[in-house]
Amino acid sequence: MTVELVGGEGTDGVQDGELDGAVRADSVLESVVVHSSGAVCARRARATVPGPGAFQVRVGGLPLTVSEHSLRGRVLSGPRGLRVTGVRLEVSAALRPADRLPALQRKLEESRATRDALEDRRQRLVADIELMAAVRAVPPRPRRGDPPRRAPVEAILALADFVGDRLDLLHERLRTLEEELRRADHDVDLFARRLDDASSAQHSARASQECAAVLDFDGPAGAGEAQEAQEPSARVEFELEYQVPGAAWVPVYQLRLERGATADSSGGARPAGGVLVLRACVAQRTGEDWTGVRLGLSTADLMRRTRTPELRSLRIGRRQEEPATPGWREPPAGLEELFSGYDGAVAPRTVPVRPAAAGAMPPPSVPAAPAAMAPAAAGAPDGAGGAADWMESESSRGYGAAPPPSFAAVAAAAPPPAPGAAPLPPQARSLGRSGLPRTPSGAPNRPGGPAPQPGPAPAQPLTPADELLDYAGLVLAGPDEGTSRGRLRPRGTGTDPVVREYRGRAQSVSRLAKPAHAVEVRHSAGSFDYRYDTAAPVDVEADGVWHTVPVCEIPVETAWEYVCVPSVDQSVYGTVLLTNASGRALLAGPADITVDGDFVLTAPLPTLAPGQCRRVGVGVVESVQVVRRTRTHESTAGLRGGTVVLDHVIEVEVANRLPHPVVVEVRERVPVSDDKDVRIEETSANPPWSDPQEPHDDRYVRGSRLWRAQLPPGRTTTLTGGYRIRVPAGKAVVGGNRRG
C-alpha cells in the first residue's frame, strides 16, 4: 500500500487523463456479492489506451476498507492481447473545501460554532453578575478625633436598588441565554447523531484520505508488432474486483396464502395460491453506497481458504531433487562485500585500548573461527598432519596453562555400552592402536587438540514463502538494517490509523441485533454453500442498519391442514405443508404469513432442502370448531371381581364453518403401560383411527392415534373411539380411575 499526500481539492472531478504517469479512469460499481461476513465488489471502468507498450490506469473512489491482497483485474474488451499484469493499492490524503463537505457536517459545524459563541456570552454574563453582586457601599475611614458621622442611608438604599435592578436584568438575560444554549446543545447532539447514523461513504473530515487502485497493463510477450499496431485512440474496458469487510445479511420470507379449494384424493386441500418470496435484510458499513448494483447473497465464508492442497506423487526409486519454485532463485554470494566501502566510511572508529597495568589480568583471548583453522598440508601423510596439528596445539598453549586431560581419564569417565545397545558411531570406531580418536582424514587426534569438526551438511533447497513471490509488495532493506541489508523482504503490515478506524467501524455490523427468528446463514446452510441473486438492481446505503431488499420468488407447493389436540386444547390450528420445489435450499429465517391479504403472524421457517416438506403453523382458526366429550364406566370382572375394568369412550365433534372444504387432523392418545398386570384394549373407532408410524414434529409419541376428517363447507361430523383398561382390584390408575 502506497501513501501519498495530495494538496488542493483532490482528484474527484478529473475525467480521463494523465495523473502521475497513469491514466485516470472513472469507474462504476456494478455488482456486489455479500457473504456471511464481508462482500466482494466489482467495478467496471473504461480508459483510453495511450499508445503501444505498457501503461498504467488509476481507478479512484475505492473505500478505505479495501483488502489490498484481494485486488483482481481483468480485461473485458479492448485491443487484442492486452492484459492486466499487476494491481496495487494507493492511499492519498486530500484537503476538501467547505462547500464540498456533507450538509450534515456543515450543519454540525455551524451548530457547534453557535454553541461556542453562546457559551462565551454566558461566561461573560456570569462574570458581570459576579461583579455586580460584589458592589458594596464602603464608608470612609474616620480620622482620629473626628466626631461620628451620620450614615448615608438614602445613598446606600439607592445603591442597593440599583444593584438589585441590575442583577434582575442580568439574571433574566442569563435565563434566556441558558435556554438558547440548551437548544444549541440539542442541535449539536442531533446533528452529531445523524452524522454517525449516516452513510460511511460521506467523508466528513476536511483532510480526508482517498483510496485508489493502480493497474498495470501490457500486451502479450513477444507481440511487438501487435503493440505497434494498436491505435492510440483505442478504448479498453476492464473490471476491478476487491473484498471489503463490514457487510452481512440474513434471509427473511413473505408467505402469501389463499384459502378456497376442494380437497384432493390424498386427503389434502390445495389452496388457490401459495407464493413464497425471499427477501434479505442487508447491512453494510463498507465505506461506499451500493446504488443500482446487482446484488448476490452467498452463505460461503469469505475468509475460508479454498485452495486445494498439492499432492505429490509417490515414486519408487532413487530420491529426486525438489523442483525449483518458479520465479525464485537463491541470493548470490558476496552480498556483504557490497557494503564494505559504506562500512569503512560511516562505521564508528574503534577506541584504542590502553596497555594493562603490571600485575593485571590479561584480557581473555577470542578463539578463532573454526573456518580459519589451517588445514593439514596437502600430500602430507596422515601421521605427519596429525603430529603437526598436535605440535601446533601444544605450542599455542601459554606458560602456566593447565595440562590437557589424558585420554585414559576421558575414556574411563564414559560409561560402558549396555548389552544390546546400538553399535558405536564411526568416530568411536576410528580409534587407532594408540587409543586416540582419529580425525576424518585418518590422523589420530592428540590429547588437548581441537575436537574434530563435522563435515558440512548438505545444502537444503530454499523454499520461499508466498509473500516473497509478490514482487510488487517487496522492499529492499537499507544498509543500516543489520544482517537483512541488501535483501528483499515483504512490506510491513502496519496500517494507517485512519484505515484501522474505518475497518473498526465496518466490523460493528457483525454486532447488530438481528430480526426476530433470524438465524446466521453459516449455521442454517450447514456444510453446503448457496447463492441467491436479486432479480433487479438494488440500493443499500453504508449506514450500518438493516435494509430489506427483495431477492426472488421461490417455487413451493402448499397444502392446508388443520390440527387439533382436543385432550389438551380444543382450539383448531391452521397449518400449511410447505414443500420446497426449487433446486436450492431454503435457509432458516422468519416468514411473514398473510392469508387472503391479511397479515396473520410471523413464524420461524426451518431450513428446507430441495424437495423437503415441513409443517408451518399459521395460528388459530376460529371458523373450525372442535368439542370433545368423554364417558367412563367402571366395572369388575374375573373371579370374585379381582379385575377392575375401566371403559373410556371418546366423542369428538368437528364443525366446519368455512366456505370451502377442510381436512382436520384430530390427535388423540391411548394410554400405555409397562406393567404386566395392566392390560389396555382399544375399542372400535368410527371412523377408524390410525397409528402413525412417523414422528410428529420430529418427536415420536407413544400411543398416539390420528383421525383425518374431511368436511365439506358447513358440515359437522362426530368421531368416536375408546379404550378399555384392566387393572387388578388392589391397584388404581395414577391420578384416579375416573378421568376425562
N, C-alpha and C positions, 0 to 999 in steps of 0.2 A: 504494500500500500504506500503510495507516494503522497506526501502532504505538501501543498503549495499555498502561497499567500497571494491573493488577487485583490487589488485595490479598485475603488470605484464602485460602479453599480453592478458588477458581476457580468455574467455572460448569458443571462436567461433570454434576452431578447435577440441574440445573434442568430442569424439564419446560416445556411450552409456557407462555409467559408474557411479560411485558414486561421488556425489558432495554435501557436507554438509548434508549427510544422505539422499539425494534424488537422484533418478536415473535420469541421464541426457539422454534426448531423442531428436533426431533431427526430425524436422517437415517440412512439405512441404505445402505451400499454395495451396489449391485445388480449392476452389470456392469462388466467391465474388458476393454479391447481392448489387448493387448500388441503393439507394433510392433517393428520391427527394433531400435530403440533408444528406450525410453520407453513410456509407456502412457497411455491415455485412460480415465479413471474416470467413472462416472455414479452419482450418489447420488439416491435418491428420498426426499422429505420431505413431511410434511403439517403444515399450520398452520391456525389459526383466523383468519378474516377479522375484524379488529377493528371494522370499520364501513365506511360508504361513504367513498370517496375513496382517496387514495394511502396506502400504508403500506409498512413495511419488515419483512423477515424475516431473522433472523440464523441461519445454519446453521454450527454448530461441528463440531469433530472432523476438520478437514482437516489433511493433513500439511504440514509446513513447506516441503516441496519443490515446492509447487504453483506453476505458472507463472501469474502474475497475468493476463496477456493471453489466457489460454486459457479463462477462466471463461465458461460459457454457461448460461443458464437458460431453461426453457420450462415452460409450464403444461400439465399433463396432464389435470386435471379441476378444476372449480370453478365459481364464478359466471360467467355469460356475459359476454364482453367483457373479462375480466381477463387482463392480460398483464404480462410482465416488461420493464421499461424500462431497467434498469441493474443491473450486478453489480460489486462491488468487493471487495477482499481486505483484511482487518484482522488484524493480529498483536498479541496481547496477552500480557503476562507474568503468571504466576500462581504463588503460593507453595503448595507442597504439604506437607502434614504428613507425619510419618514413617510413619504407618500406611497411607498411600496410595502409598508408594514400592514398586517391584517387589521381590519376595522376594530376587532375586539382589543387588539394590543394598543391601538391608538386611543380607544375609549378608556382603557385601563390606565394608560399614562396620563391622560387628561384628568381622570378622577383622582389619581394619586397626587398630581400637582395641585388640584383644588383642595384636597385634604391637607397637604403640607402648608398651603397658604392659610387655611383656616386654623391650623394648629399654631402657626406663628402669631396670628391675630389673637388667638386665645391666650397664648403665653404673655403677650404684651398687655392684654386686658387684665389678666391676673396680677401682673406686676403693678399696673395702675391702681387696682383695687387695694393691694397691699400697701402701696404708697399713700393712698388717700386715707386708708384706715389708720395709718400711723400718725396722722396730723393731730397735734395736741396744742392746747393753749399753754404756753410756758411763761409764767410770771417772771418779772425781772428780779435779780438778786438784791435783796435790801442791803443798804450800806449800814455800817456801824454808826449807831446814834440816831438814825432816821426813825421817825415815828411810823407805826404801822400804816400801810396804805389800804384803801378800800378796794375790794376785788371788783374787776370789771365784769360784772355778771352779764350785762347786756351783750358785751363783745363775745364772751365765752358762749352764750346761748346762740348768738348769730353764727359763730364759727361751727358749733355743733349742728345747727340746722343746715348750714352749707355742706358740711361733710356728710350728713345723713342723706340730703337730696342727691349729692354727687354719687354716693355709694348705691343708692337705689337705682340711679340711671345706669351705673356701670354693671350692677348685677343683672339688670334687665337685658343689657347688651350681651352679658355673658351667657344668660339662659338662651337667648336667640342664637348666639354663636355655637353653643354646645349642641343645640338641635340641628343646626346646619352641619356641624362636624359629625354627628351621629348618622345623618343621611349620607354624608360623603364616605364614611367608613362602610356603610351598607353598599354603596355603589362600588367601592373598591373590592369588597368581598364578592359581590355579584359578578363583576366582570372577570375577576381572577378565577372564580369557579367556572364560568362559561368558557374561559380560555383553556382551563385544564380539561374540560369535557369536550372541547372542540377537536377537530381532526389534527392528528400529529403531522399532517402534511403542511400545515401552516406554520412556518418558522417565524416565531415571534421575536427573536433576538435581532438586534441591529447588525451585529457581526456574526453572521451565520456561516455554517460550513455546507459546502455542496459536494456531492459525490458524483463522479463520472467514471465511465469505463473507456479505456483506450484499446482499440482493436487493431492488430497488425494484419494487413492484407498482403498477399503475394500470389504470383502465378505459379504454375507447376514448374518443378525443377527441369531445366534444360529446354524450356519453351521460350527462348528469347525472341524468335520470330513472331510467336503468338502475342508476346507482350508488346512488341513494336507495332503490331497491327491493331492494338487497342486504340480506340478513338478517345481523345481527351474528354469529349462530352458524354461518354458512356455513364450510365447510372447503375448502381449496384443496390440491391435490396437484400438486407440481411436481418437476422433475428438474434437478439441478445437474451440469454436466459440466466437467471440468478435466483438464489434462495434468500428468503428473509424470515426471521423469527417473528413471533407475536401475532399468530393467526390460529384460529381454532373454529371448529364447527360441530354441531350436534344435530341429528335428524329429528324433525317433528312431522306429524302427518295430519291430514284432514280427511276423515272418512265420511262421505256423504251417502246416506242410505235412504231408500224409499220403500215404503210398505205397499202392499197390494199385489198379490199374485196367488195363483192357485197352487195347491200342494201337488208335488210330483209323485211319481210311483214309488220312489225310495223313502218316502215319509218326510222329506224336507220341503220347505217352502222357498221358492226362488223369488226374490223381490224384483220389482220392475227395474231397479237400477242400483248399482253399488260402485262407487268410484273412490279410489284411494289416491290422494295427491301427496306426493313427497315434497316437503319444504325443509329448509335448512336454516338454522339460527347460526349466523356467521358473525364473528367478532374479530377485528383486526386492528392493530396499532403498529403497522409496519413502517409508517412514515410517509406513505403515499396513498391517495384516494384511488379506489378502483371504480372508474367511471366507464360504463359501457363495455365491460370486459366479458369474455366468455369464461364462465366460472366452472371449474371442475372440483369435485369433492371426493377425496380419497381417504381410505382408512389406513393407509400404509404409514409406517413410521419413517419420517424424513431423515432421522439421524441413524437409522439402522443400516449396517453395511450390507450391500447386495452383491459384492464381488465374490465370485466363486473361487475356491482355492485351486491352485495349480498342482495337479497330482503328477508326480514324476514316475516314469516307467521303471519297473524292476528288471534289471538285466543281469544275466549270469555270465560272469567272465571277469576280465581284469577291470580294475577301477579306472573310470574315465574322469577327466578333468571337468569341473563345472563350467558350463557355458558362460562366457563373459556377458555381463549386463550391457545391453545396447545403450549407447550414449554415455559411456563411462570409461575412464581409464585411470590407472594408478598415477598418483602425482610423481613427477620426475624427481630424480635425486639432485642434491646440491642446492636445495632451496635456501639454506642458511647462508651460503656464500653470497647470495644476492644482497644481503643486508650487512656485509662486513664493513663496507665503506660508511654506511649510516651509523653503525655501532661505533666505529672509530671517531666519528665526528660529533655525535651527540651523547655518547656514553659518558658517565661521570668518571673522572680520573681517580685512580687508586691512591689512597693516602699512604705515604711511606711509613713503615713500621720502625720504631726506634729499636736499637740493639738492646737485648735483655741485659739486666744488671748481673753482676757476678753473684753466683750462688742461686740465681733464679732458675726456675724450671724451664727447660726449653719448650717451645710450642710443639704440640703434637703434629707429627708429620702426616700429611694426607696421602693415603695409599694411591698408587697409580691405578688407572682403569685397567680392567683385565685385557682389553683390546690392545693396550700399549705395551704389554709384555713382549720381549723379544723372543721370537720362536727359535727353535734349535736350528743350527746351521744346516743348510741343505747338503745332503750327501754324507753327513757325519753318521757314524754308527749309533745305534740306539744307546749303547752304554756310554759313549762319549757325550752324546747330547744330554743324557740324564745326569752324568757327572758334572758337566758344565753348569746345568741348572742348579745342581746341588751346591757346587762351589760358589756360584753367584749368590745363592740364598745365604750361604754361610758368611760370605764376605760382606753382605748387606746388613747383617746384624751388627749393631754397635757394641762397644765395650760395655760390659756390665749387664747385658741383656740376659734374660732367663734362658737356660738351655732348653732346646726343644724336647718334648716328651718322647721317651723311647717308644718304638713301635710295639715292643712287648707289653708295655703298660696299656697302650691303646687296645691291643688285641685282647688282653686279659679283662679289660673293662667291658668288652662286648659279650653279651650272654650267648651261650651255645644255641644252635638252632634246635627247635623242637622236633621230635620224631614225626615224620610225615609232612614236614614243612616244605614250602616251595624251594626249588633249587636256588643257589646263590646267584646274585646278579653277575653280569660279565666283569664288573670292576673287582668283585671279590675273587672270581676265578682267574683273574690276571696276575695273581700274586706269584712271584718267581721263587726260585730256590732260596733266595736271600730273605724271603718272608716279607719283602717290601711290596707295596702296591705299585703297579706299573701305570704309566701314562698311556693315553690312547695310542701313542706311537710305539709303545712296547718298552720304553725305558723305565727302570724302577724309580718310583717316587721316593726320594730320600726323606728321612725324618726332618721336620722343620721346613720343608719346602712347600711351595704353593700347592693347594689342592687341585686335582685335575679338573679342568673346565669342561663342562659338557659341550658337545658339538652343537652347531647352530641348528635350531628347529626348522623343519621345512616351512617355507613361507605359505601362509594361508591366503587364499584369494580374498580380496576385499569385496564386500557386498554393500553397496551404497544404500542408504535409506531412500524412501520415496521422495522426501523433501529435497534431497540433493540432486534429483533429476529435474526439478523445477528450475530451469536456468534463469528465468526472469525473476525468481524470488531469491537468488543467491547474491551475497555481497562479499567483497574482498576485505579481509581483515587488514588493518593498518600495521605499520612497523612497530608501534608501541603496545601491541596486544600480546606480547609474550610468545608462547610456543605456537599460537594459532595465526601468527602474522604470515601474510602472503598466501593464505589458504581461503578457499571459498567456504561459506557457511550459510545456512538459511537465515533469512531476515528475522530480526527479533519479533516475538509475538506480542510486544507491547501495543496496546490500543489507545487511541486518543481518548481523553476523559469525556469529551462530548459524545463520541461514538459509544462509549460504555454507558453513558447516561441514557441515550436513546434506546440502546438494547435493553437496559434495565426497565425502561417504560414499556417496551414491547413485551417483556416477559410477564407483565401484570395481567395480560389476557388469560393466562393459564389459571389465575386465581379468581376469575369471575364466577359468580354464583350462577349455576346452570338452571334452566327452566325446570318446573316440576316434572318428575318422572323421566328426566333426561338421563341418558347413560353415555359414558365415554365410548367413542367409536372403536377404540382399540379393544375394549372389553367386550362389546357386543359383536364385533367382527370375528372374534375367536382367532383361529390360526390362518384365516384367509384374509385377503385384501380385496376390496371392491372400490369401484369408482363410479360416480354419478356425475353427469354433465347437465347443466341447465339448458333449457330449451331456447332461451333468449338471453341477450346480454343483460347484465345486472349492474347495479351501483351499490358499492359498500364504502362508507366513509371510514377513515382511520381514527375513530374516536374511542375505540376500546369498549363499545357496548354491543349488545346483541342486535343484529339486523336479520329479519326474516325475509328470505328470498324464495320464490317458487323454483322448483327444480324440474320435476316431470310428473307424469301420471303413471302409476304402477298398475298394470293389468292384474286384477284379482277376481276371484269368484266368491260370492257371498251367498249365504243361506240362513234364513231366520229360524231360530228355535227359541222356545220359551221353557224355562226351567223353574221348577218349584220343588221345595223340600217341605211339605206341609207339617211333618212332625217337628220341625224346628221353627219355620216361619211360613205362614200361609200366603205371603206375597209372591207374585209371579215376576220373575226377572227375564227381561228380554236379552237374548244373546245372538251373536252373529258368528257363524262358522266362516272364518276368513281363510281362504286358500291362496297362496302365492302362486300365481300363474305366470310370473315372469321368469327370466333366466338368471336373475340376480337375487341375492339375499336381501331381505328387509331387515334393517337394523332396528334394535330396540329403541323405543322412544315414545313420547306422549302423542296421543291421537285425539284431535277434537272431533267428536262424533256428532253429526247432525242427522236428524230423521225428519224427512219431508220438509226440509228447510229450517227446522227448529233445532237450535243447539240443545243437546241433551247433557253431555258431560265430557270431561277429558279423562281418558282411560289409558293406562300404560299398555303399549303394544310390545309383545315379546319379539325376539329375533326369529324370523321365519326363513328357512332355507327354501330354495326353489321347489315348489310342489308340496310344501308342508302346510298343514291345516291346524289352526288354533281357534279356540273359542274366545270371543271378546264380548264382555258384558256391556250393555247399554242402559242399565238401570231398571227400575220397577215399572211394570206396565199395569196401569190401573184398569184397563178395559178387559183384562183376562183375570177372572177371579176363581179362587180355589177354596173349598170348605172341606175340612177333614173331621170325620166323626168316628169314634171307636166304641166298641162294646166288649165287655169282658164277662165271661161266665166261668165260675169256679165250681168244680165238682170233684168227686172222688171216684176212684176205680181200683180194681185189683182186689186181692184177698183182704177182707176186713178193712177196706178203704185205706190201704197202705200207700196209695199213689194219689197225689193231688193233680188234677187236670185243669189247666188254665187255658181257656179258649178265647182268643182275641180275634175280633172281626174289625176290619178297617174299611171305611167307606170314604171315598174322596169324590167330591162333586166339582166338576170343572165347567165353567161357563165362559163362552166366547162372546164378547160384546164388540168386537172389531168388525169392520165391513168386509173383511177378507178372511179366508180360511187360515188356521194356525195349526201348528203341531206343538203340543205341550208335553214336555218330558217331566213326569212325576216320579220323584225318587223316594223310595221307602227303604226300610231296613228291618230285616228279620234278625232277632237276637241269636247269638251264637254262644256256645259254652264248651269248655274243655273238660267239664266234669262228666265222668262216665255214668253217674246216676241221673243225669239230666238229659232228657230227650226232647228235641224240638222237631215238630212236624208241621210242614206247610199245608194249608188247606187250598182248595182250588180257588183261583183268582179269575175274575170276569171283568174285562178281558184278561187273558193270561199275561202275567208279567214275566220279565226276563232277568236272567242272572248275568250282569255284564262281566265279561272276562277281561276287559281292558280297564286300566285305572282311570278314575275321574280326576281331572285337573292334576295330573302327574302324581296321583296318590291312589292306592288300592284300598278299598273299604270292604271289610268282611261282612257278609250278609246283606249286601245292597241288592235291591230289586228295582227295576225300571218299568214304568208304563209310558208308552208313547201314544198319546191320544190325539187323533186328527179330528178337528172340529170345524164344521162349516160356519159361516157367519151367523151369529145369533142363536146358536145351538148350545145345549147343555148335555153333558154325559156324566155317568156315575161309574166310578171304578171301585171294584170290591175285591178284597183279598183278606188273608188272615193267616194265623199260625196257632199251633197248639203246643203248650209247654207241659211236660210231665216231670214232676219232681217228687221225691219221697215226702211222706207226710211230715217227717221231722225236719224238713228243710223249707226254706222260703226264698223267693227271688229277692235279690238285693234291691232295696227301695220299695218293697211291698209287692204282693201278688196282683193287686188291682191297680193297674197303671194305664193311663190313656195314651 
